[in-house]
Amino acid sequence: MKTTELKELKIDKNQMSEEISVTPSSGNVFEDLGLPDAEELLVKSTLAMKINNIIDKRHLSQIQAAALLGISQPKISMIQNGKLRGFSVEKLCHFLTLLGRDVEIVIKNRKKVGVGQMRVTYA
């Protein structure tokens, strides 16, 4: 059995010359990174995480999941690795229905003035 020793890291405060600045998150990492279509990327990644959770809970192999969803094993690998460029929000929602989940889209009035938001919540 291999053991690892943890050593205490000592930092001389006199040697520290840089300040560390912290920027609060907007709640969307893609927006924080300045990526275009940040809202859509967040929705797609949330849907993909839910798909991956279901596949994991069912102990499905990539081949079994691919057969269930009607796609190739490499596409399952893409979803599991967050490579979602070739998948629409609609397609990811369809995969969730094939995995036995109901997907409900709710459109409601915005409480604040301005452009609305798109978000995914699940129970």
PyMOL commands that set and color helices and strands:
alter all, ss='L'
color gray80, all
select helices_A, chain A and resi 13-15+29-32+38-57+62-69+73-80+89-98
alter helices_A, ss='H'
color red, helices_A
deselect
rebuild
show_as cartoon
